[in-house]
Amino acid sequence: MAYSEDHIALAAEYALGTLDTEERAQVEAMMSVDRDFTAMVEAWEQKLGALNQMVGAVEPRPFIWENIKAAIGHSGAQEPLLLPEAAPPPIAEIARPAAAADNSNVIQFSRQARRWRNIATAMTAIAAALVAMVAVGLYQPDMLPDGLRPKPRTQMVEVKTPAAAAAPSAQYVAVLQKEGGAPAFILTVDGATKNFTIRKVGAAPEPGKSFELWLISDKLPKPRSLGVIGGSDFNISPALASYDSGIVNAATYAVTVEQAGGSPDGAPHSTPVFTGKLIETVPPPAAAR
């Protein structure tokens, strides 16, 4: 329902408590039959209630009430109140109804102006109170009542710890060569992963043939192929991963010349042309300390 400015002003002043007895009775009568108007009054009470929360309750001193009674003449016994007899209205006023109507318009306008001044004053006070409350909340939140104190914010911060650098593992190397000859291949084995790299140094394959690398150990019934050595200078392979470290570290590594593509049946078909054994070049961390 749409309300006039008068209705809105009445609701605001009722919430402020500045209406006289007749006007309060008028507002309460409207509230008893109009739910929307009641909701508007309650909205004003909620807006203006912020002013009360900014101050605490103060108990007046005992002598204040005595001073009030003395000021209004209630300190002694009261005389009975005698109402004056009603006098008939002056003839001049009866003869001038238009002027009385004009006066009533002036009185109504004055009331409206007073209401809106009161509302403007209240809204200014609310704005000032909110500004003060925000400032106090930012700089001195302990001064606010418990219900108005800002709640502390909890912010989760994820701290990522850089992964610790992997400790260096033991490194092994074998120089594969003919007895008393120059190195043909260099075999490097990582002690932790058992991945190996074989580097071609001085060996040149025969046409239509392939070099194949073998692991020879007295703990194994026969040599085990570690794969054909490719044509590039460096070849990396995980083929040792399935063998025990004791076998890997103590084995003899040999290179044979096989048909193109390597041995067809998993067994060497020529005597080794280059051999060598692993030696430790970088010790494991425990041994290093």
DRENKOL-570028 format. One record per residue (C-alpha): residue in three letters; x, y, z. Coordinates in nm, 4 decimals. Example, Ala and Ser with C-alpha at 12.3 -4.5 7.8 and 13.67 -1.06 7.14 Angstrom:
REM residues 2
{r: ALA	X: 1.2300	Y: -0.4500	Z: 0.7800}
{r: SER	X: 1.3670	Y: -0.1060	Z: 0.7140}
***
This chain:
REM residues 289
{r: MET	X: 0.0000	Y: 0.0000	Z: 0.0000}
{r: ALA	X: 0.1290	Y: 0.3499	Z: -0.0869}
{r: TYR	X: 0.1377	Y: 0.5986	Z: 0.2026}
{r: SER	X: 0.1482	Y: 0.9748	Z: 0.1976}
{r: GLU	X: 0.4324	Y: 1.1791	Z: 0.3386}
{r: ASP	X: 0.2155	Y: 1.2507	Z: 0.6438}
{r: HIS	X: 0.1770	Y: 0.8801	Z: 0.7162}
{r: ILE	X: 0.5490	Y: 0.8193	Z: 0.6797}
{r: ALA	X: 0.6259	Y: 1.1167	Z: 0.9056}
{r: LEU	X: 0.3781	Y: 0.9932	Z: 1.1669}
{r: ALA	X: 0.5371	Y: 0.6477	Z: 1.1683}
{r: ALA	X: 0.8862	Y: 0.7968	Z: 1.2090}
{r: GLU	X: 0.7840	Y: 1.0335	Z: 1.4872}
{r: TYR	X: 0.5994	Y: 0.7545	Z: 1.6664}
{r: ALA	X: 0.9232	Y: 0.5551	Z: 1.6662}
{r: LEU	X: 1.1115	Y: 0.8639	Z: 1.7906}
{r: GLY	X: 0.8523	Y: 0.9292	Z: 2.0651}
{r: THR	X: 0.7915	Y: 1.2951	Z: 1.9714}
{r: LEU	X: 0.4154	Y: 1.2776	Z: 1.9036}
{r: ASP	X: 0.1574	Y: 1.4226	Z: 2.1389}
{r: THR	X: -0.1121	Y: 1.2090	Z: 2.3009}
{r: GLU	X: -0.3705	Y: 1.2620	Z: 2.0278}
{r: GLU	X: -0.1268	Y: 1.1806	Z: 1.7474}
{r: ARG	X: 0.0030	Y: 0.8696	Z: 1.9243}
{r: ALA	X: -0.3546	Y: 0.7470	Z: 1.9651}
{r: GLN	X: -0.4115	Y: 0.8086	Z: 1.5927}
{r: VAL	X: -0.0994	Y: 0.6043	Z: 1.5005}
{r: GLU	X: -0.1904	Y: 0.3196	Z: 1.7345}
{r: ALA	X: -0.5418	Y: 0.3062	Z: 1.5887}
{r: MET	X: -0.3967	Y: 0.2795	Z: 1.2383}
{r: MET	X: -0.1542	Y: 0.0080	Z: 1.3514}
{r: SER	X: -0.4414	Y: -0.1983	Z: 1.4938}
{r: VAL	X: -0.6136	Y: -0.2204	Z: 1.1537}
{r: ASP	X: -0.3274	Y: -0.1847	Z: 0.9016}
{r: ARG	X: -0.0498	Y: -0.4450	Z: 0.9035}
{r: ASP	X: 0.1528	Y: -0.2611	Z: 0.6383}
{r: PHE	X: 0.1514	Y: 0.0569	Z: 0.8448}
{r: THR	X: 0.2563	Y: -0.1464	Z: 1.1503}
{r: ALA	X: 0.5471	Y: -0.2898	Z: 0.9489}
{r: MET	X: 0.6512	Y: 0.0637	Z: 0.8484}
{r: VAL	X: 0.6521	Y: 0.1758	Z: 1.2141}
{r: GLU	X: 0.8576	Y: -0.1284	Z: 1.3126}
{r: ALA	X: 1.1048	Y: -0.0548	Z: 1.0305}
{r: TRP	X: 1.1528	Y: 0.2979	Z: 1.1638}
{r: GLU	X: 1.2014	Y: 0.1599	Z: 1.5165}
{r: GLN	X: 1.4713	Y: -0.0748	Z: 1.3878}
{r: LYS	X: 1.6506	Y: 0.2053	Z: 1.2004}
{r: LEU	X: 1.6382	Y: 0.4457	Z: 1.4914}
{r: GLY	X: 1.7257	Y: 0.1744	Z: 1.7430}
{r: ALA	X: 2.0905	Y: 0.1994	Z: 1.6330}
{r: LEU	X: 2.1127	Y: 0.5224	Z: 1.8319}
{r: ASN	X: 2.0313	Y: 0.3406	Z: 2.1569}
{r: GLN	X: 2.2990	Y: 0.0786	Z: 2.0989}
{r: MET	X: 2.5695	Y: 0.3440	Z: 2.0862}
{r: VAL	X: 2.5198	Y: 0.4438	Z: 2.4517}
{r: GLY	X: 2.4893	Y: 0.2412	Z: 2.7682}
{r: ALA	X: 2.2142	Y: 0.2733	Z: 3.0272}
{r: VAL	X: 2.2754	Y: 0.5485	Z: 3.2863}
{r: GLU	X: 2.0978	Y: 0.5398	Z: 3.6236}
{r: PRO	X: 1.9871	Y: 0.8952	Z: 3.7203}
{r: ARG	X: 2.0895	Y: 1.0314	Z: 4.0601}
{r: PRO	X: 1.8225	Y: 1.0225	Z: 4.3347}
{r: PHE	X: 1.7899	Y: 1.4019	Z: 4.3643}
{r: ILE	X: 1.6965	Y: 1.4448	Z: 3.9963}
{r: TRP	X: 1.3422	Y: 1.3114	Z: 4.0426}
{r: GLU	X: 1.2899	Y: 1.5442	Z: 4.3429}
{r: ASN	X: 1.4053	Y: 1.8407	Z: 4.1334}
{r: ILE	X: 1.1633	Y: 1.7447	Z: 3.8556}
{r: LYS	X: 0.8686	Y: 1.7230	Z: 4.0980}
{r: ALA	X: 0.9607	Y: 2.0574	Z: 4.2517}
{r: ALA	X: 0.9853	Y: 2.2187	Z: 3.9094}
{r: ILE	X: 0.6346	Y: 2.1077	Z: 3.8087}
{r: GLY	X: 0.4808	Y: 2.1877	Z: 4.1465}
{r: HIS	X: 0.4352	Y: 1.8303	Z: 4.2729}
{r: SER	X: 0.6591	Y: 1.8531	Z: 4.5749}
{r: GLY	X: 0.3702	Y: 1.9372	Z: 4.8113}
{r: ALA	X: 0.0048	Y: 1.8487	Z: 4.8425}
{r: GLN	X: -0.1897	Y: 1.9011	Z: 4.5238}
{r: GLU	X: -0.4937	Y: 2.1270	Z: 4.5026}
{r: PRO	X: -0.7915	Y: 1.9844	Z: 4.3188}
{r: LEU	X: -0.7850	Y: 2.0800	Z: 3.9545}
{r: LEU	X: -1.0764	Y: 2.3081	Z: 3.8589}
{r: LEU	X: -1.1599	Y: 2.3370	Z: 3.4942}
{r: PRO	X: -1.2845	Y: 2.6791	Z: 3.3772}
{r: GLU	X: -1.6395	Y: 2.6991	Z: 3.2509}
{r: ALA	X: -1.6607	Y: 2.6811	Z: 2.8789}
{r: ALA	X: -1.7297	Y: 3.0236	Z: 2.7341}
{r: PRO	X: -1.9198	Y: 3.0659	Z: 2.4109}
{r: PRO	X: -1.7014	Y: 3.1426	Z: 2.1144}
{r: PRO	X: -1.6741	Y: 3.5085	Z: 2.0197}
{r: ILE	X: -1.9206	Y: 3.6337	Z: 1.7622}
{r: ALA	X: -1.6324	Y: 3.7467	Z: 1.5462}
{r: GLU	X: -1.4978	Y: 3.3925	Z: 1.5211}
{r: ILE	X: -1.8416	Y: 3.2547	Z: 1.4339}
{r: ALA	X: -1.8744	Y: 3.5115	Z: 1.1630}
{r: ARG	X: -1.5353	Y: 3.4262	Z: 1.0096}
{r: PRO	X: -1.5305	Y: 3.0518	Z: 0.9262}
{r: ALA	X: -1.3008	Y: 3.1087	Z: 0.6278}
{r: ALA	X: -1.0306	Y: 3.2572	Z: 0.8484}
{r: ALA	X: -1.0543	Y: 2.9591	Z: 1.0857}
{r: ALA	X: -1.0062	Y: 2.7239	Z: 0.7928}
{r: ASP	X: -0.7031	Y: 2.9193	Z: 0.6891}
{r: ASN	X: -0.5607	Y: 2.8905	Z: 1.0410}
{r: SER	X: -0.6133	Y: 2.5151	Z: 1.0388}
{r: ASN	X: -0.4116	Y: 2.4911	Z: 0.7150}
{r: VAL	X: -0.1317	Y: 2.6856	Z: 0.8749}
{r: ILE	X: -0.1388	Y: 2.4586	Z: 1.1803}
{r: GLN	X: -0.1367	Y: 2.1452	Z: 0.9604}
{r: PHE	X: 0.1546	Y: 2.2763	Z: 0.7532}
{r: SER	X: 0.3420	Y: 2.3643	Z: 1.0711}
{r: ARG	X: 0.2942	Y: 2.0123	Z: 1.2043}
{r: GLN	X: 0.4189	Y: 1.8598	Z: 0.8791}
{r: ALA	X: 0.7236	Y: 2.0845	Z: 0.8781}
{r: ARG	X: 0.7970	Y: 1.9939	Z: 1.2396}
{r: ARG	X: 0.7667	Y: 1.6222	Z: 1.1634}
{r: TRP	X: 1.0034	Y: 1.6342	Z: 0.8700}
{r: ARG	X: 1.2506	Y: 1.8425	Z: 1.0681}
{r: ASN	X: 1.2428	Y: 1.5804	Z: 1.3410}
{r: ILE	X: 1.2910	Y: 1.3006	Z: 1.0867}
{r: ALA	X: 1.5773	Y: 1.4844	Z: 0.9172}
{r: THR	X: 1.7421	Y: 1.5391	Z: 1.2548}
{r: ALA	X: 1.7014	Y: 1.1712	Z: 1.3420}
{r: MET	X: 1.8430	Y: 1.0522	Z: 1.0098}
{r: THR	X: 2.1394	Y: 1.2880	Z: 1.0483}
{r: ALA	X: 2.1985	Y: 1.1463	Z: 1.3938}
{r: ILE	X: 2.1780	Y: 0.7906	Z: 1.2582}
{r: ALA	X: 2.4299	Y: 0.8704	Z: 0.9837}
{r: ALA	X: 2.6670	Y: 1.0280	Z: 1.2341}
{r: ALA	X: 2.6242	Y: 0.7334	Z: 1.4687}
{r: LEU	X: 2.7001	Y: 0.4854	Z: 1.1902}
{r: VAL	X: 3.0117	Y: 0.6789	Z: 1.0873}
{r: ALA	X: 3.1267	Y: 0.6869	Z: 1.4491}
{r: MET	X: 3.0508	Y: 0.3182	Z: 1.4907}
{r: VAL	X: 3.2517	Y: 0.2284	Z: 1.1792}
{r: ALA	X: 3.5456	Y: 0.4400	Z: 1.2957}
{r: VAL	X: 3.5401	Y: 0.2890	Z: 1.6443}
{r: GLY	X: 3.5080	Y: -0.0604	Z: 1.4958}
{r: LEU	X: 3.8184	Y: -0.0030	Z: 1.2849}
{r: TYR	X: 4.0447	Y: 0.1594	Z: 1.5417}
{r: GLN	X: 3.9061	Y: 0.0736	Z: 1.8898}
{r: PRO	X: 3.6640	Y: -0.2219	Z: 1.8557}
{r: ASP	X: 3.6813	Y: -0.2979	Z: 2.2303}
{r: MET	X: 3.4777	Y: 0.0175	Z: 2.3005}
{r: LEU	X: 3.1726	Y: -0.1170	Z: 2.1143}
{r: PRO	X: 2.9023	Y: -0.3280	Z: 2.2840}
{r: ASP	X: 2.9463	Y: -0.7034	Z: 2.2391}
{r: GLY	X: 2.6701	Y: -0.7233	Z: 1.9783}
{r: LEU	X: 2.8339	Y: -0.4611	Z: 1.7558}
{r: ARG	X: 3.1951	Y: -0.5727	Z: 1.7737}
{r: PRO	X: 3.3256	Y: -0.7033	Z: 1.4409}
{r: LYS	X: 3.3910	Y: -1.0731	Z: 1.4446}
{r: PRO	X: 3.7566	Y: -1.1675	Z: 1.4054}
{r: ARG	X: 3.8366	Y: -1.3017	Z: 1.0620}
{r: THR	X: 4.0203	Y: -1.6276	Z: 1.0260}
{r: GLN	X: 4.2147	Y: -1.6569	Z: 0.7050}
{r: MET	X: 4.3625	Y: -1.9865	Z: 0.6012}
{r: VAL	X: 4.7045	Y: -1.9478	Z: 0.4458}
{r: GLU	X: 4.8564	Y: -2.2391	Z: 0.2642}
{r: VAL	X: 5.2311	Y: -2.2509	Z: 0.3015}
{r: LYS	X: 5.3962	Y: -2.4732	Z: 0.0492}
{r: THR	X: 5.7235	Y: -2.6161	Z: 0.1667}
{r: PRO	X: 5.9593	Y: -2.6820	Z: -0.1205}
{r: ALA	X: 6.0319	Y: -3.0470	Z: -0.1665}
{r: ALA	X: 6.3575	Y: -3.1487	Z: -0.0135}
{r: ALA	X: 6.6245	Y: -3.2135	Z: -0.2675}
{r: ALA	X: 6.6809	Y: -3.5820	Z: -0.3229}
{r: ALA	X: 6.9944	Y: -3.7067	Z: -0.1585}
{r: PRO	X: 7.2586	Y: -3.8056	Z: -0.4101}
{r: SER	X: 7.2743	Y: -4.1788	Z: -0.4653}
{r: ALA	X: 7.5803	Y: -4.3940	Z: -0.5191}
{r: GLN	X: 7.7148	Y: -4.3928	Z: -0.8718}
{r: TYR	X: 7.9042	Y: -4.6770	Z: -1.0420}
{r: VAL	X: 8.1068	Y: -4.6814	Z: -1.3624}
{r: ALA	X: 8.2592	Y: -4.9562	Z: -1.5778}
{r: VAL	X: 8.5020	Y: -4.9091	Z: -1.8672}
{r: LEU	X: 8.4322	Y: -5.1749	Z: -2.1289}
{r: GLN	X: 8.7389	Y: -5.2485	Z: -2.3377}
{r: LYS	X: 8.9584	Y: -5.5223	Z: -2.4794}
{r: GLU	X: 9.2312	Y: -5.6427	Z: -2.2462}
{r: GLY	X: 9.4997	Y: -5.3747	Z: -2.2546}
{r: GLY	X: 9.3168	Y: -5.1818	Z: -2.5289}
{r: ALA	X: 9.1534	Y: -4.8428	Z: -2.5460}
{r: PRO	X: 8.8038	Y: -4.7933	Z: -2.3937}
{r: ALA	X: 8.5218	Y: -4.8867	Z: -2.6305}
{r: PHE	X: 8.2195	Y: -4.8135	Z: -2.4051}
{r: ILE	X: 8.1643	Y: -4.6442	Z: -2.0654}
{r: LEU	X: 7.8810	Y: -4.7862	Z: -1.8550}
{r: THR	X: 7.7348	Y: -4.5681	Z: -1.5728}
{r: VAL	X: 7.4853	Y: -4.7137	Z: -1.3215}
{r: ASP	X: 7.2773	Y: -4.5200	Z: -1.0654}
{r: GLY	X: 7.2839	Y: -4.7065	Z: -0.7334}
{r: ALA	X: 6.9291	Y: -4.6004	Z: -0.6326}
{r: THR	X: 6.7308	Y: -4.6528	Z: -0.9524}
{r: LYS	X: 6.9671	Y: -4.8976	Z: -1.1260}
{r: ASN	X: 6.9114	Y: -4.7089	Z: -1.4491}
{r: PHE	X: 7.2221	Y: -4.7223	Z: -1.6621}
{r: THR	X: 7.3728	Y: -4.5191	Z: -1.9417}
{r: ILE	X: 7.6177	Y: -4.6693	Z: -2.1888}
{r: ARG	X: 7.8287	Y: -4.4317	Z: -2.3908}
{r: LYS	X: 8.0043	Y: -4.5316	Z: -2.7098}
{r: VAL	X: 8.3673	Y: -4.4100	Z: -2.7012}
{r: GLY	X: 8.5809	Y: -4.5870	Z: -2.9589}
{r: ALA	X: 8.3848	Y: -4.8880	Z: -3.0875}
{r: ALA	X: 8.2732	Y: -4.9034	Z: -3.4510}
{r: PRO	X: 8.0103	Y: -5.1683	Z: -3.5435}
{r: GLU	X: 8.0674	Y: -5.4027	Z: -3.8364}
{r: PRO	X: 7.8290	Y: -5.3623	Z: -4.1324}
{r: GLY	X: 7.5137	Y: -5.5709	Z: -4.0832}
{r: LYS	X: 7.5997	Y: -5.6392	Z: -3.7179}
{r: SER	X: 7.4897	Y: -5.5037	Z: -3.3790}
{r: PHE	X: 7.6574	Y: -5.4617	Z: -3.0417}
{r: GLU	X: 7.4683	Y: -5.6243	Z: -2.7537}
{r: LEU	X: 7.5308	Y: -5.5698	Z: -2.3800}
{r: TRP	X: 7.5275	Y: -5.8650	Z: -2.1359}
{r: LEU	X: 7.5286	Y: -5.9107	Z: -1.7591}
{r: ILE	X: 7.7426	Y: -6.2071	Z: -1.6458}
{r: SER	X: 7.7241	Y: -6.3233	Z: -1.2820}
{r: ASP	X: 7.8151	Y: -6.6447	Z: -1.0997}
{r: LYS	X: 7.4762	Y: -6.6109	Z: -0.9256}
{r: LEU	X: 7.2948	Y: -6.6502	Z: -1.2575}
{r: PRO	X: 7.2880	Y: -6.9700	Z: -1.4677}
{r: LYS	X: 7.3709	Y: -6.7896	Z: -1.7928}
{r: PRO	X: 7.4443	Y: -6.4391	Z: -1.9246}
{r: ARG	X: 7.1460	Y: -6.2059	Z: -1.9359}
{r: SER	X: 7.0936	Y: -5.9641	Z: -2.2223}
{r: LEU	X: 7.0608	Y: -5.5936	Z: -2.1321}
{r: GLY	X: 6.9669	Y: -5.4984	Z: -2.4848}
{r: VAL	X: 7.1155	Y: -5.3949	Z: -2.8161}
{r: ILE	X: 7.3382	Y: -5.0859	Z: -2.8020}
{r: GLY	X: 7.1903	Y: -4.8328	Z: -3.0414}
{r: GLY	X: 7.3770	Y: -4.6249	Z: -3.2932}
{r: SER	X: 7.3707	Y: -4.3016	Z: -3.0862}
{r: ASP	X: 7.6580	Y: -4.2027	Z: -2.8587}
{r: PHE	X: 7.4451	Y: -4.2352	Z: -2.5423}
{r: ASN	X: 7.1903	Y: -4.5086	Z: -2.4668}
{r: ILE	X: 6.9812	Y: -4.5125	Z: -2.1474}
{r: SER	X: 6.7985	Y: -4.8198	Z: -2.0167}
{r: PRO	X: 6.6198	Y: -4.9427	Z: -1.6989}
{r: ALA	X: 6.6987	Y: -5.3084	Z: -1.7755}
{r: LEU	X: 6.8938	Y: -5.3582	Z: -1.4474}
{r: ALA	X: 6.5971	Y: -5.2627	Z: -1.2272}
{r: SER	X: 6.4836	Y: -5.6222	Z: -1.1805}
{r: TYR	X: 6.8199	Y: -5.7442	Z: -1.0508}
{r: ASP	X: 6.9455	Y: -5.7496	Z: -0.6940}
{r: SER	X: 7.1974	Y: -5.4769	Z: -0.6056}
{r: GLY	X: 7.4545	Y: -5.7381	Z: -0.5065}
{r: ILE	X: 7.4358	Y: -5.8953	Z: -0.8528}
{r: VAL	X: 7.4451	Y: -5.5557	Z: -1.0289}
{r: ASN	X: 7.7486	Y: -5.4288	Z: -0.8385}
{r: ALA	X: 7.9580	Y: -5.7473	Z: -0.8650}
{r: ALA	X: 7.8700	Y: -5.8600	Z: -1.2200}
{r: THR	X: 8.0897	Y: -5.8504	Z: -1.5278}
{r: TYR	X: 7.9487	Y: -5.6516	Z: -1.8178}
{r: ALA	X: 8.0323	Y: -5.7686	Z: -2.1679}
{r: VAL	X: 7.9633	Y: -5.6603	Z: -2.5238}
{r: THR	X: 7.9289	Y: -5.9134	Z: -2.8053}
{r: VAL	X: 7.8859	Y: -5.8695	Z: -3.1778}
{r: GLU	X: 7.5502	Y: -6.0160	Z: -3.2862}
{r: GLN	X: 7.3465	Y: -6.0231	Z: -3.6026}
{r: ALA	X: 7.1602	Y: -5.7035	Z: -3.6881}
{r: GLY	X: 6.8944	Y: -5.6421	Z: -3.4233}
{r: GLY	X: 7.0650	Y: -5.8588	Z: -3.1582}
{r: SER	X: 7.0587	Y: -6.2218	Z: -3.0476}
{r: PRO	X: 6.7443	Y: -6.4032	Z: -3.1690}
{r: ASP	X: 6.7254	Y: -6.6448	Z: -2.8732}
{r: GLY	X: 6.8528	Y: -6.4464	Z: -2.5721}
{r: ALA	X: 7.1949	Y: -6.6111	Z: -2.5656}
{r: PRO	X: 7.5260	Y: -6.4646	Z: -2.6879}
{r: HIS	X: 7.6481	Y: -6.6014	Z: -3.0245}
{r: SER	X: 8.0061	Y: -6.4748	Z: -3.0053}
{r: THR	X: 8.2715	Y: -6.4332	Z: -2.7433}
{r: PRO	X: 8.2752	Y: -6.0967	Z: -2.5685}
{r: VAL	X: 8.4825	Y: -5.8330	Z: -2.7469}
{r: PHE	X: 8.4698	Y: -5.5736	Z: -2.4643}
{r: THR	X: 8.4340	Y: -5.6393	Z: -2.0901}
{r: GLY	X: 8.4537	Y: -5.4482	Z: -1.7627}
{r: LYS	X: 8.3378	Y: -5.4370	Z: -1.3988}
{r: LEU	X: 8.1671	Y: -5.1600	Z: -1.2033}
{r: ILE	X: 8.3645	Y: -4.9430	Z: -0.9633}
{r: GLU	X: 8.2070	Y: -4.6953	Z: -0.7200}
{r: THR	X: 8.2747	Y: -4.3333	Z: -0.8196}
{r: VAL	X: 8.0279	Y: -4.1547	Z: -0.5845}
{r: PRO	X: 7.9566	Y: -4.3218	Z: -0.2469}
{r: PRO	X: 7.6060	Y: -4.3366	Z: -0.0970}
{r: PRO	X: 7.5118	Y: -4.0575	Z: 0.1530}
{r: ALA	X: 7.5673	Y: -4.2744	Z: 0.4653}
{r: ALA	X: 7.9141	Y: -4.3721	Z: 0.3565}
{r: ALA	X: 7.9918	Y: -4.0115	Z: 0.2590}
{r: ARG	X: 7.9244	Y: -3.8918	Z: 0.6182}
***
